[in-house]
Amino acid sequence: MAGEMKLLEHSRSLVRRFLQEIEFYRRVLRHPRTPRVSKLLLGAAIAYAVSPIDLIPDFIPVVGHLDDLVILPLLIWTAVMLIPKGVTAECRQAKEDGAGGNIMPP
């Protein structure tokens, strides 16, 4: 019983973290100082994630899902690395401050 509760709490924590990251990416995409290339890479990651077309079909064991586990994080990581640190800090802080969806440029 305690193990089930621990697993449930861990699952809730992962979902909460995932939703926070989605909110962060949404803010980054809307921020006026986010470089265009980062917006394009994040857009490509979103399109690839929701697209029914994969580079390697998912029905191929292991390798089919491996492309999703490599391509998506690589696109997202590259996009975030190209965003100025001040913008990423501002977008993360906006969530903590409860700024809603408004990001004001300095």
Biopython code that builds the backbone (N, CA, C, O; Angstrom):
import numpy as np
from Bio.PDB.StructureBuilder import StructureBuilder

atoms = [
    (1, "MET", "N", (0.825, -1.192, 0.000)),
    (1, "MET", "CA", (0.000, 0.000, 0.000)),
    (1, "MET", "C", (0.869, 1.255, 0.000)),
    (1, "MET", "O", (0.591, 2.201, -0.737)),
    (2, "ALA", "N", (1.926, 1.268, 0.827)),
    (2, "ALA", "CA", (2.805, 2.434, 0.881)),
    (2, "ALA", "C", (3.543, 2.611, -0.440)),
    (2, "ALA", "O", (3.789, 3.736, -0.874)),
    (3, "GLY", "N", (3.896, 1.500, -1.074)),
    (3, "GLY", "CA", (4.573, 1.558, -2.362)),
    (3, "GLY", "C", (3.686, 2.150, -3.440)),
    (3, "GLY", "O", (4.152, 2.899, -4.298)),
    (4, "GLU", "N", (2.397, 1.810, -3.394)),
    (4, "GLU", "CA", (1.448, 2.358, -4.366)),
    (4, "GLU", "C", (1.291, 3.866, -4.187)),
    (4, "GLU", "O", (1.206, 4.606, -5.167)),
    (5, "MET", "N", (1.253, 4.312, -2.945)),
    (5, "MET", "CA", (1.120, 5.744, -2.658)),
    (5, "MET", "C", (2.366, 6.503, -3.127)),
    (5, "MET", "O", (2.276, 7.604, -3.669)),
    (6, "LYS", "N", (3.512, 5.894, -2.906)),
    (6, "LYS", "CA", (4.761, 6.518, -3.324)),
    (6, "LYS", "C", (4.814, 6.625, -4.859)),
    (6, "LYS", "O", (5.237, 7.647, -5.399)),
    (7, "LEU", "N", (4.387, 5.578, -5.543)),
    (7, "LEU", "CA", (4.349, 5.578, -6.998)),
    (7, "LEU", "C", (3.355, 6.615, -7.510)),
    (7, "LEU", "O", (3.636, 7.323, -8.477)),
    (8, "LEU", "N", (2.202, 6.706, -6.868)),
    (8, "LEU", "CA", (1.191, 7.687, -7.262)),
    (8, "LEU", "C", (1.718, 9.113, -7.079)),
    (8, "LEU", "O", (1.526, 9.961, -7.950)),
    (9, "GLU", "N", (2.368, 9.372, -5.969)),
    (9, "GLU", "CA", (2.927, 10.702, -5.712)),
    (9, "GLU", "C", (4.036, 11.029, -6.709)),
    (9, "GLU", "O", (4.138, 12.162, -7.180)),
    (10, "HIS", "N", (4.856, 10.050, -7.027)),
    (10, "HIS", "CA", (5.919, 10.245, -8.019)),
    (10, "HIS", "C", (5.314, 10.552, -9.387)),
    (10, "HIS", "O", (5.805, 11.425, -10.103)),
    (11, "SER", "N", (4.260, 9.846, -9.747)),
    (11, "SER", "CA", (3.586, 10.088, -11.028)),
    (11, "SER", "C", (2.998, 11.490, -11.071)),
    (11, "SER", "O", (3.107, 12.179, -12.086)),
    (12, "ARG", "N", (2.387, 11.908, -9.997)),
    (12, "ARG", "CA", (1.830, 13.266, -9.926)),
    (12, "ARG", "C", (2.933, 14.309, -10.052)),
    (12, "ARG", "O", (2.753, 15.334, -10.710)),
    (13, "SER", "N", (4.056, 14.051, -9.432)),
    (13, "SER", "CA", (5.185, 14.966, -9.502)),
    (13, "SER", "C", (5.703, 15.080, -10.934)),
    (13, "SER", "O", (6.024, 16.177, -11.389)),
    (14, "LEU", "N", (5.785, 13.963, -11.643)),
    (14, "LEU", "CA", (6.239, 13.980, -13.033)),
    (14, "LEU", "C", (5.268, 14.743, -13.923)),
    (14, "LEU", "O", (5.689, 15.514, -14.786)),
    (15, "VAL", "N", (3.980, 14.535, -13.720)),
    (15, "VAL", "CA", (2.969, 15.244, -14.511)),
    (15, "VAL", "C", (3.047, 16.739, -14.228)),
    (15, "VAL", "O", (2.964, 17.553, -15.148)),
    (16, "ARG", "N", (3.205, 17.102, -12.960)),
    (16, "ARG", "CA", (3.313, 18.513, -12.578)),
    (16, "ARG", "C", (4.537, 19.151, -13.249)),
    (16, "ARG", "O", (4.450, 20.256, -13.784)),
    (17, "ARG", "N", (5.659, 18.459, -13.216)),
    (17, "ARG", "CA", (6.892, 18.962, -13.837)),
    (17, "ARG", "C", (6.718, 19.105, -15.356)),
    (17, "ARG", "O", (7.159, 20.092, -15.945)),
    (18, "PHE", "N", (6.080, 18.124, -15.976)),
    (18, "PHE", "CA", (5.830, 18.162, -17.416)),
    (18, "PHE", "C", (4.974, 19.376, -17.773)),
    (18, "PHE", "O", (5.271, 20.080, -18.738)),
    (19, "LEU", "N", (3.930, 19.621, -17.015)),
    (19, "LEU", "CA", (3.054, 20.763, -17.279)),
    (19, "LEU", "C", (3.787, 22.086, -17.075)),
    (19, "LEU", "O", (3.545, 23.047, -17.806)),
    (20, "GLN", "N", (4.685, 22.144, -16.085)),
    (20, "GLN", "CA", (5.480, 23.344, -15.864)),
    (20, "GLN", "C", (6.403, 23.607, -17.054)),
    (20, "GLN", "O", (6.576, 24.754, -17.467)),
    (21, "GLU", "N", (6.990, 22.553, -17.600)),
    (21, "GLU", "CA", (7.867, 22.705, -18.757)),
    (21, "GLU", "C", (7.076, 23.172, -19.986)),
    (21, "GLU", "O", (7.545, 24.023, -20.741)),
    (22, "ILE", "N", (5.890, 22.617, -20.179)),
    (22, "ILE", "CA", (5.046, 23.045, -21.296)),
    (22, "ILE", "C", (4.723, 24.530, -21.161)),
    (22, "ILE", "O", (4.768, 25.268, -22.146)),
    (23, "GLU", "N", (4.401, 24.965, -19.964)),
    (23, "GLU", "CA", (4.112, 26.377, -19.708)),
    (23, "GLU", "C", (5.352, 27.234, -19.993)),
    (23, "GLU", "O", (5.238, 28.313, -20.575)),
    (24, "PHE", "N", (6.518, 26.763, -19.590)),
    (24, "PHE", "CA", (7.763, 27.483, -19.858)),
    (24, "PHE", "C", (7.982, 27.646, -21.365)),
    (24, "PHE", "O", (8.317, 28.737, -21.826)),
    (25, "TYR", "N", (7.796, 26.569, -22.133)),
    (25, "TYR", "CA", (7.991, 26.637, -23.581)),
    (25, "TYR", "C", (6.972, 27.581, -24.223)),
    (25, "TYR", "O", (7.296, 28.293, -25.174)),
    (26, "ARG", "N", (5.763, 27.585, -23.711)),
    (26, "ARG", "CA", (4.741, 28.496, -24.219)),
    (26, "ARG", "C", (5.179, 29.949, -24.001)),
    (26, "ARG", "O", (5.045, 30.783, -24.896)),
    (27, "ARG", "N", (5.696, 30.241, -22.823)),
    (27, "ARG", "CA", (6.165, 31.593, -22.512)),
    (27, "ARG", "C", (7.361, 31.983, -23.381)),
    (27, "ARG", "O", (7.450, 33.112, -23.864)),
    (28, "VAL", "N", (8.271, 31.039, -23.570)),
    (28, "VAL", "CA", (9.455, 31.297, -24.391)),
    (28, "VAL", "C", (9.041, 31.602, -25.827)),
    (28, "VAL", "O", (9.580, 32.518, -26.447)),
    (29, "LEU", "N", (8.088, 30.839, -26.356)),
    (29, "LEU", "CA", (7.635, 31.070, -27.722)),
    (29, "LEU", "C", (7.002, 32.452, -27.892)),
    (29, "LEU", "O", (7.088, 33.045, -28.967)),
    (30, "ARG", "N", (6.378, 32.958, -26.854)),
    (30, "ARG", "CA", (5.711, 34.267, -26.923)),
    (30, "ARG", "C", (6.643, 35.436, -26.610)),
    (30, "ARG", "O", (6.315, 36.587, -26.899)),
    (31, "HIS", "N", (7.786, 35.149, -26.031)),
    (31, "HIS", "CA", (8.680, 36.230, -25.599)),
    (31, "HIS", "C", (9.273, 36.940, -26.810)),
    (31, "HIS", "O", (9.747, 36.287, -27.740)),
    (32, "PRO", "N", (9.253, 38.271, -26.807)),
    (32, "PRO", "CA", (9.750, 39.014, -27.972)),
    (32, "PRO", "C", (11.260, 38.892, -28.199)),
    (32, "PRO", "O", (11.721, 39.103, -29.321)),
    (33, "ARG", "N", (12.032, 38.561, -27.178)),
    (33, "ARG", "CA", (13.488, 38.456, -27.354)),
    (33, "ARG", "C", (13.960, 37.033, -27.632)),
    (33, "ARG", "O", (15.164, 36.794, -27.730)),
    (34, "THR", "N", (13.044, 36.095, -27.759)),
    (34, "THR", "CA", (13.434, 34.732, -28.113)),
    (34, "THR", "C", (13.871, 34.726, -29.572)),
    (34, "THR", "O", (13.133, 35.187, -30.443)),
    (35, "PRO", "N", (15.073, 34.205, -29.845)),
    (35, "PRO", "CA", (15.544, 34.171, -31.241)),
    (35, "PRO", "C", (14.615, 33.352, -32.134)),
    (35, "PRO", "O", (14.016, 32.367, -31.704)),
    (36, "ARG", "N", (14.515, 33.782, -33.365)),
    (36, "ARG", "CA", (13.642, 33.110, -34.327)),
    (36, "ARG", "C", (14.014, 31.638, -34.504)),
    (36, "ARG", "O", (13.135, 30.785, -34.631)),
    (37, "VAL", "N", (15.317, 31.341, -34.514)),
    (37, "VAL", "CA", (15.753, 29.955, -34.704)),
    (37, "VAL", "C", (15.256, 29.073, -33.545)),
    (37, "VAL", "O", (14.898, 27.915, -33.763)),
    (38, "SER", "N", (15.232, 29.603, -32.335)),
    (38, "SER", "CA", (14.714, 28.840, -31.194)),
    (38, "SER", "C", (13.226, 28.576, -31.344)),
    (38, "SER", "O", (12.738, 27.489, -31.038)),
    (39, "LYS", "N", (12.515, 29.588, -31.819)),
    (39, "LYS", "CA", (11.081, 29.409, -32.044)),
    (39, "LYS", "C", (10.832, 28.343, -33.110)),
    (39, "LYS", "O", (9.925, 27.521, -32.981)),
    (40, "LEU", "N", (11.650, 28.369, -34.165)),
    (40, "LEU", "CA", (11.511, 27.361, -35.223)),
    (40, "LEU", "C", (11.829, 25.958, -34.711)),
    (40, "LEU", "O", (11.128, 25.002, -35.042)),
    (41, "LEU", "N", (12.878, 25.833, -33.908)),
    (41, "LEU", "CA", (13.238, 24.517, -33.369)),
    (41, "LEU", "C", (12.166, 23.990, -32.412)),
    (41, "LEU", "O", (11.825, 22.808, -32.453)),
    (42, "LEU", "N", (11.638, 24.859, -31.555)),
    (42, "LEU", "CA", (10.561, 24.428, -30.653)),
    (42, "LEU", "C", (9.308, 24.075, -31.442)),
    (42, "LEU", "O", (8.613, 23.114, -31.113)),
    (43, "GLY", "N", (9.022, 24.845, -32.475)),
    (43, "GLY", "CA", (7.881, 24.528, -33.335)),
    (43, "GLY", "C", (8.068, 23.192, -34.034)),
    (43, "GLY", "O", (7.123, 22.414, -34.166)),
    (44, "ALA", "N", (9.294, 22.927, -34.483)),
    (44, "ALA", "CA", (9.587, 21.639, -35.121)),
    (44, "ALA", "C", (9.428, 20.493, -34.130)),
    (44, "ALA", "O", (8.932, 19.426, -34.490)),
    (45, "ALA", "N", (9.843, 20.705, -32.890)),
    (45, "ALA", "CA", (9.700, 19.670, -31.863)),
    (45, "ALA", "C", (8.223, 19.373, -31.603)),
    (45, "ALA", "O", (7.824, 18.214, -31.488)),
    (46, "ILE", "N", (7.423, 20.432, -31.513)),
    (46, "ILE", "CA", (5.983, 20.249, -31.282)),
    (46, "ILE", "C", (5.355, 19.529, -32.470)),
    (46, "ILE", "O", (4.569, 18.598, -32.295)),
    (47, "ALA", "N", (5.702, 19.963, -33.672)),
    (47, "ALA", "CA", (5.149, 19.335, -34.880)),
    (47, "ALA", "C", (5.547, 17.864, -34.962)),
    (47, "ALA", "O", (4.725, 17.017, -35.311)),
    (48, "TYR", "N", (6.789, 17.560, -34.645)),
    (48, "TYR", "CA", (7.257, 16.174, -34.696)),
    (48, "TYR", "C", (6.551, 15.326, -33.632)),
    (48, "TYR", "O", (6.221, 14.165, -33.872)),
    (49, "ALA", "N", (6.326, 15.917, -32.461)),
    (49, "ALA", "CA", (5.683, 15.174, -31.373)),
    (49, "ALA", "C", (4.234, 14.806, -31.699)),
    (49, "ALA", "O", (3.769, 13.723, -31.344)),
    (50, "VAL", "N", (3.536, 15.699, -32.367)),
    (50, "VAL", "CA", (2.122, 15.436, -32.643)),
    (50, "VAL", "C", (1.884, 14.829, -34.028)),
    (50, "VAL", "O", (0.776, 14.391, -34.338)),
    (51, "SER", "N", (2.921, 14.809, -34.848)),
    (51, "SER", "CA", (2.790, 14.275, -36.196)),
    (51, "SER", "C", (2.670, 12.752, -36.187)),
    (51, "SER", "O", (3.373, 12.081, -35.431)),
    (52, "PRO", "N", (1.802, 12.211, -37.005)),
    (52, "PRO", "CA", (1.703, 10.743, -37.088)),
    (52, "PRO", "C", (2.852, 10.143, -37.901)),
    (52, "PRO", "O", (3.014, 8.923, -37.945)),
    (53, "ILE", "N", (3.647, 11.000, -38.544)),
    (53, "ILE", "CA", (4.753, 10.519, -39.367)),
    (53, "ILE", "C", (6.045, 10.571, -38.562)),
    (53, "ILE", "O", (6.380, 11.611, -37.993)),
    (54, "ASP", "N", (6.767, 9.467, -38.509)),
    (54, "ASP", "CA", (8.047, 9.368, -37.812)),
    (54, "ASP", "C", (9.145, 9.069, -38.819)),
    (54, "ASP", "O", (8.888, 8.529, -39.895)),
    (55, "LEU", "N", (10.365, 9.424, -38.459)),
    (55, "LEU", "CA", (11.503, 9.055, -39.307)),
    (55, "LEU", "C", (11.650, 7.539, -39.355)),
    (55, "LEU", "O", (11.905, 6.953, -40.406)),
    (56, "ILE", "N", (11.480, 6.919, -38.181)),
    (56, "ILE", "CA", (11.512, 5.459, -38.079)),
    (56, "ILE", "C", (10.158, 5.047, -37.503)),
    (56, "ILE", "O", (9.811, 5.487, -36.406)),
    (57, "PRO", "N", (9.385, 4.220, -38.202)),
    (57, "PRO", "CA", (8.050, 3.842, -37.713)),
    (57, "PRO", "C", (8.100, 3.189, -36.328)),
    (57, "PRO", "O", (9.007, 2.416, -36.023)),
    (58, "ASP", "N", (7.104, 3.518, -35.498)),
    (58, "ASP", "CA", (7.063, 3.024, -34.122)),
    (58, "ASP", "C", (6.851, 1.519, -34.020)),
    (58, "ASP", "O", (7.155, 0.931, -32.983)),
    (59, "PHE", "N", (6.337, 0.880, -35.069)),
    (59, "PHE", "CA", (6.103, -0.560, -34.963)),
    (59, "PHE", "C", (7.401, -1.379, -35.019)),
    (59, "PHE", "O", (7.383, -2.580, -34.750)),
    (60, "ILE", "N", (8.523, -0.742, -35.367)),
    (60, "ILE", "CA", (9.816, -1.432, -35.322)),
    (60, "ILE", "C", (10.273, -1.450, -33.867)),
    (60, "ILE", "O", (10.444, -0.391, -33.264)),
    (61, "PRO", "N", (10.473, -2.631, -33.297)),
    (61, "PRO", "CA", (10.819, -2.717, -31.871)),
    (61, "PRO", "C", (12.054, -1.892, -31.499)),
    (61, "PRO", "O", (13.031, -1.850, -32.246)),
    (62, "VAL", "N", (11.998, -1.261, -30.378)),
    (62, "VAL", "CA", (13.045, -0.449, -29.752)),
    (62, "VAL", "C", (13.440, 0.761, -30.606)),
    (62, "VAL", "O", (13.284, 1.898, -30.161)),
    (63, "VAL", "N", (13.939, 0.544, -31.801)),
    (63, "VAL", "CA", (14.432, 1.627, -32.642)),
    (63, "VAL", "C", (13.305, 2.583, -33.029)),
    (63, "VAL", "O", (13.545, 3.779, -33.192)),
    (64, "GLY", "N", (12.105, 2.084, -33.175)),
    (64, "GLY", "CA", (10.970, 2.914, -33.555)),
    (64, "GLY", "C", (10.666, 4.004, -32.549)),
    (64, "GLY", "O", (10.292, 5.114, -32.928)),
    (65, "HIS", "N", (10.824, 3.700, -31.276)),
    (65, "HIS", "CA", (10.580, 4.700, -30.230)),
    (65, "HIS", "C", (11.855, 5.454, -29.877)),
    (65, "HIS", "O", (11.799, 6.541, -29.301)),
    (66, "LEU", "N", (12.982, 4.890, -30.215)),
    (66, "LEU", "CA", (14.256, 5.526, -29.903)),
    (66, "LEU", "C", (14.409, 6.862, -30.629)),
    (66, "LEU", "O", (14.979, 7.803, -30.077)),
    (67, "ASP", "N", (13.906, 6.953, -31.857)),
    (67, "ASP", "CA", (14.016, 8.229, -32.568)),
    (67, "ASP", "C", (13.259, 9.335, -31.839)),
    (67, "ASP", "O", (13.710, 10.480, -31.811)),
    (68, "ASP", "N", (12.102, 8.998, -31.245)),
    (68, "ASP", "CA", (11.350, 9.991, -30.472)),
    (68, "ASP", "C", (12.121, 10.402, -29.220)),
    (68, "ASP", "O", (12.076, 11.562, -28.813)),
    (69, "LEU", "N", (12.818, 9.462, -28.619)),
    (69, "LEU", "CA", (13.555, 9.741, -27.396)),
    (69, "LEU", "C", (14.854, 10.500, -27.654)),
    (69, "LEU", "O", (15.462, 11.019, -26.718)),
    (70, "VAL", "N", (15.279, 10.569, -28.899)),
    (70, "VAL", "CA", (16.502, 11.293, -29.236)),
    (70, "VAL", "C", (16.182, 12.618, -29.932)),
    (70, "VAL", "O", (16.723, 13.657, -29.554)),
    (71, "ILE", "N", (15.330, 12.593, -30.919)),
    (71, "ILE", "CA", (15.064, 13.786, -31.736)),
    (71, "ILE", "C", (14.372, 14.887, -30.931)),
    (71, "ILE", "O", (14.806, 16.039, -30.966)),
    (72, "LEU", "N", (13.310, 14.550, -30.214)),
    (72, "LEU", "CA", (12.580, 15.585, -29.471)),
    (72, "LEU", "C", (13.446, 16.288, -28.430)),
    (72, "LEU", "O", (13.507, 17.517, -28.421)),
    (73, "PRO", "N", (14.122, 15.537, -27.550)),
    (73, "PRO", "CA", (14.971, 16.237, -26.574)),
    (73, "PRO", "C", (16.096, 17.042, -27.232)),
    (73, "PRO", "O", (16.462, 18.111, -26.742)),
    (74, "LEU", "N", (16.639, 16.536, -28.331)),
    (74, "LEU", "CA", (17.709, 17.250, -29.020)),
    (74, "LEU", "C", (17.207, 18.579, -29.594)),
    (74, "LEU", "O", (17.884, 19.600, -29.472)),
    (75, "LEU", "N", (16.044, 18.573, -30.208)),
    (75, "LEU", "CA", (15.462, 19.814, -30.736)),
    (75, "LEU", "C", (15.191, 20.816, -29.611)),
    (75, "LEU", "O", (15.504, 22.000, -29.730)),
    (76, "ILE", "N", (14.607, 20.323, -28.524)),
    (76, "ILE", "CA", (14.269, 21.202, -27.404)),
    (76, "ILE", "C", (15.529, 21.740, -26.746)),
    (76, "ILE", "O", (15.613, 22.933, -26.454)),
    (77, "TRP", "N", (16.507, 20.875, -26.509)),
    (77, "TRP", "CA", (17.754, 21.294, -25.866)),
    (77, "TRP", "C", (18.462, 22.346, -26.706)),
    (77, "TRP", "O", (18.934, 23.350, -26.174)),
    (78, "THR", "N", (18.540, 22.124, -28.012)),
    (78, "THR", "CA", (19.204, 23.071, -28.901)),
    (78, "THR", "C", (18.484, 24.416, -28.878)),
    (78, "THR", "O", (19.124, 25.465, -28.805)),
    (79, "ALA", "N", (17.166, 24.387, -28.941)),
    (79, "ALA", "CA", (16.380, 25.626, -28.919)),
    (79, "ALA", "C", (16.630, 26.405, -27.626)),
    (79, "ALA", "O", (16.848, 27.616, -27.662)),
    (80, "VAL", "N", (16.599, 25.714, -26.492)),
    (80, "VAL", "CA", (16.778, 26.381, -25.201)),
    (80, "VAL", "C", (18.208, 26.917, -25.054)),
    (80, "VAL", "O", (18.405, 27.982, -24.468)),
    (81, "MET", "N", (19.190, 26.206, -25.569)),
    (81, "MET", "CA", (20.574, 26.673, -25.489)),
    (81, "MET", "C", (20.803, 27.954, -26.293)),
    (81, "MET", "O", (21.704, 28.730, -25.976)),
    (82, "LEU", "N", (20.005, 28.176, -27.317)),
    (82, "LEU", "CA", (20.152, 29.363, -28.161)),
    (82, "LEU", "C", (19.394, 30.582, -27.624)),
    (82, "LEU", "O", (19.555, 31.692, -28.131)),
    (83, "ILE", "N", (18.577, 30.369, -26.605)),
    (83, "ILE", "CA", (17.807, 31.467, -26.007)),
    (83, "ILE", "C", (18.688, 32.167, -24.979)),
    (83, "ILE", "O", (19.329, 31.500, -24.167)),
    (84, "PRO", "N", (18.732, 33.498, -24.997)),
    (84, "PRO", "CA", (19.527, 34.222, -23.992)),
    (84, "PRO", "C", (19.102, 33.831, -22.568)),
    (84, "PRO", "O", (17.919, 33.644, -22.283)),
    (85, "LYS", "N", (20.096, 33.714, -21.691)),
    (85, "LYS", "CA", (19.839, 33.277, -20.308)),
    (85, "LYS", "C", (18.836, 34.184, -19.599)),
    (85, "LYS", "O", (18.041, 33.714, -18.786)),
    (86, "GLY", "N", (18.872, 35.474, -19.902)),
    (86, "GLY", "CA", (17.932, 36.404, -19.283)),
    (86, "GLY", "C", (16.491, 36.101, -19.651)),
    (86, "GLY", "O", (15.587, 36.249, -18.829)),
    (87, "VAL", "N", (16.280, 35.678, -20.887)),
    (87, "VAL", "CA", (14.922, 35.345, -21.346)),
    (87, "VAL", "C", (14.434, 34.082, -20.647)),
    (87, "VAL", "O", (13.295, 34.029, -20.184)),
    (88, "THR", "N", (15.287, 33.067, -20.568)),
    (88, "THR", "CA", (14.856, 31.829, -19.900)),
    (88, "THR", "C", (14.580, 32.082, -18.423)),
    (88, "THR", "O", (13.614, 31.556, -17.870)),
    (89, "ALA", "N", (15.428, 32.888, -17.783)),
    (89, "ALA", "CA", (15.201, 33.204, -16.365)),
    (89, "ALA", "C", (13.906, 33.978, -16.188)),
    (89, "ALA", "O", (13.146, 33.723, -15.254)),
    (90, "GLU", "N", (13.658, 34.920, -17.082)),
    (90, "GLU", "CA", (12.431, 35.716, -17.017)),
    (90, "GLU", "C", (11.194, 34.845, -17.200)),
    (90, "GLU", "O", (10.199, 35.020, -16.497)),
    (91, "CYS", "N", (11.255, 33.919, -18.129)),
    (91, "CYS", "CA", (10.103, 33.048, -18.397)),
    (91, "CYS", "C", (9.858, 32.076, -17.251)),
    (91, "CYS", "O", (8.709, 31.793, -16.913)),
    (92, "ARG", "N", (10.923, 31.566, -16.653)),
    (92, "ARG", "CA", (10.750, 30.678, -15.489)),
    (92, "ARG", "C", (10.242, 31.468, -14.288)),
    (92, "ARG", "O", (9.382, 30.987, -13.550)),
    (93, "GLN", "N", (10.766, 32.674, -14.086)),
    (93, "GLN", "CA", (10.360, 33.504, -12.954)),
    (93, "GLN", "C", (8.907, 33.958, -13.095)),
    (93, "GLN", "O", (8.206, 34.094, -12.092)),
    (94, "ALA", "N", (8.452, 34.193, -14.313)),
    (94, "ALA", "CA", (7.086, 34.657, -14.546)),
    (94, "ALA", "C", (6.077, 33.669, -13.986)),
    (94, "ALA", "O", (5.036, 34.077, -13.472)),
    (95, "LYS", "N", (6.364, 32.388, -14.075)),
    (95, "LYS", "CA", (5.468, 31.363, -13.535)),
    (95, "LYS", "C", (5.419, 31.450, -12.017)),
    (95, "LYS", "O", (4.348, 31.348, -11.419)),
    (96, "GLU", "N", (6.579, 31.638, -11.394)),
    (96, "GLU", "CA", (6.633, 31.727, -9.929)),
    (96, "GLU", "C", (5.947, 32.988, -9.417)),
    (96, "GLU", "O", (5.340, 32.982, -8.346)),
    (97, "ASP", "N", (6.048, 34.082, -10.197)),
    (97, "ASP", "CA", (5.437, 35.340, -9.789)),
    (97, "ASP", "C", (3.948, 35.378, -10.064)),
    (97, "ASP", "O", (3.255, 36.287, -9.607)),
    (98, "GLY", "N", (3.442, 34.386, -10.816)),
    (98, "GLY", "CA", (2.023, 34.360, -11.148)),
    (98, "GLY", "C", (1.655, 35.429, -12.162)),
    (98, "GLY", "O", (0.598, 36.052, -12.066)),
    (99, "ALA", "N", (2.538, 35.637, -13.141)),
    (99, "ALA", "CA", (2.326, 36.689, -14.133)),
    (99, "ALA", "C", (1.335, 36.306, -15.213)),
    (99, "ALA", "O", (1.143, 37.062, -16.165)),
    (100, "GLY", "N", (0.705, 35.156, -15.090)),
    (100, "GLY", "CA", (-0.240, 34.725, -16.112)),
    (100, "GLY", "C", (0.491, 34.483, -17.409)),
    (100, "GLY", "O", (1.567, 33.885, -17.405)),
    (101, "GLY", "N", (-0.077, 34.942, -18.544)),
    (101, "GLY", "CA", (0.557, 34.736, -19.822)),
    (101, "GLY", "C", (1.294, 35.956, -20.327)),
    (101, "GLY", "O", (1.783, 35.957, -21.457)),
    (102, "ASN", "N", (1.386, 37.015, -19.498)),
    (102, "ASN", "CA", (1.981, 38.256, -19.953)),
    (102, "ASN", "C", (3.473, 38.283, -19.690)),
    (102, "ASN", "O", (3.926, 38.157, -18.552)),
    (103, "ILE", "N", (4.217, 38.448, -20.752)),
    (103, "ILE", "CA", (5.661, 38.627, -20.658)),
    (103, "ILE", "C", (5.960, 40.012, -21.201)),
    (103, "ILE", "O", (5.725, 40.285, -22.378)),
    (104, "MET", "N", (6.463, 40.863, -20.375)),
    (104, "MET", "CA", (6.766, 42.222, -20.794)),
    (104, "MET", "C", (8.254, 42.334, -21.059)),
    (104, "MET", "O", (9.065, 41.948, -20.217)),
    (105, "PRO", "N", (8.624, 42.859, -22.219)),
    (105, "PRO", "CA", (10.052, 43.067, -22.490)),
    (105, "PRO", "C", (10.600, 44.165, -21.611)),
    (105, "PRO", "O", (9.855, 45.071, -21.235)),
    (106, "PRO", "N", (11.891, 44.120, -21.264)),
    (106, "PRO", "CA", (12.464, 45.160, -20.388)),
    (106, "PRO", "C", (12.560, 46.497, -21.074)),
    (106, "PRO", "O", (13.018, 47.468, -20.473)),
]
sb = StructureBuilder()
sb.init_structure("model")
sb.init_model(0)
sb.init_chain("A")
sb.init_seg("    ")
for serial, (resi, resn, name, xyz) in enumerate(atoms, 1):
    if name == "N":
        sb.init_residue(resn, " ", resi, " ")
    sb.init_atom(name, np.array(xyz, "f"), 0.0, 1.0, " ", f" {name:<3s}", serial, name[0])
structure = sb.get_structure()
